[in-house]
Amino acid sequence: MGLILLRYGEVALKGRNRHIWLRRLRRNIRACLERTGLEGTVSSAGQRIYVDTPTPEAALEPLRRVFGLVSLSPVTVTALDLEAITAEALHHAEEAGLDPSRSFRIQARRANKAFPLNSPQINQHVGAAMVRRFGASVDLSRDVDITIGIEITDRAMLFHRIIPAFGGLPLGVEGRVVALISGGIDSPVAAWLLMKRGCSVIPVHLSQSETETRKALDNIEQLRRYSYGWELRPSVLDHGALLDPVIQGLQRLGEERWTCVLCKRAILRAACDIAYQYRAQAVVMGDSLGQVASQSLPNMEVISYGMPKPILRPLIGMDKTEIIDLAREIGTFDISTRDSAPCTFLPESPITRGTIQQLARLEIALAREKEES
């Protein structure tokens, strides 16, 4: 069996609720192993979680996608004996490629106070052995080439690899949200960010074409790689059936420029209905301030006005380059940039600075026109 040490971040700050969050995090780790077909047992002690698995290398990549974890390291275990620890540290240094041209540091963490040496003393003893063996220089800064970690608990654990994870909160601790997912770049990233903050996501897609729907569903499948502990089950609605009555009313009034704003309001109302159905607390959109006409601040005020659920826009302060970089990192960018089908309802000159007063007058006119027809 191989041992992997998992480190968590914000969970450690949760005070009296920490045991609840830790329980959820361990559950999600087990779900990760199960979904990826890996054997392993999950345990915790102190401020660490451990995974014992016969396939530690194969488990590293899936485990780093478990939200709540900040990093992980494959470790080797040795006896609580200083010479045994030193010998194992030298082995790790050799495996990491330490030589006279590279710098190193030793970072010991002694949780077991019965061990006769404290952390600085362990660092000094093992570091001196490193210098004698490899002729390498010591560097205590973050620019060091190689770090050898030593953790002293009821056993000694050593590592030289620290694989960064995504951090955040354990999936599921912050309730449920409905996430609107299109075939574009932004909305899958917005959903991912809410997952990272501990929300269980209910994906909803408004289908305009088979091309865009396939992209949306493929991106939802990509998001499943991060959704350990929660099953993503998308709802696909007919965009045309939802919007046709709005379009027809606007055409008869000669107000087609309001199409994008009223389209989003119709979509949000449908998403709110689904949120009530699945006991979700909010709706998530991929809006970035000023990116397109419907995402101007005045229009976002109008679009959100009167909605019965909070509307979350996690990308609101990000520019397109930042969103694209994140989409690449989480694996949705290539899917989102496949062949696309343009929106067939887009007006030639969409309104960019609507007001709630204008919206109120327009909705009254639409309701009156509907009654008369």
Buried (B, 14 or more C-beta within 10 A) or exposed (E): EBBBBBBBBBBEEBEEEBEEBBEBBBBBBBBBBEBBEBEBEBEBEEEBBBBBBEBBEBBBEBBBBBBBBBBBBBBBEBEBEBEEBBEBBBBBBEEBEBEEEBBBBBBBBBBBEEBEBEBEBBBEBBBEBBEEBBEBBBBBEEEBBBBBBBBBBEEBBBBBBBBEBBBBBBBBBBEBBBBBBBBBBBBBBBBBBBBBBBBBBBBBBBBBBEEBBBBBBBBBEBBBBBBBBBEBEBBBBEBBEBBEEBBBBBEBBEBBBBBBBBBBBBBBBBBBEBBEEEEBBBBBBBBBBEBBBBBBEBBBEBBBBEBEBEBBBBBBEBEEEEBBEBBEEBBBBEBBBEEBEEBEBEBEEBBBEBBEEBBEEBBEBBEEBEEEE
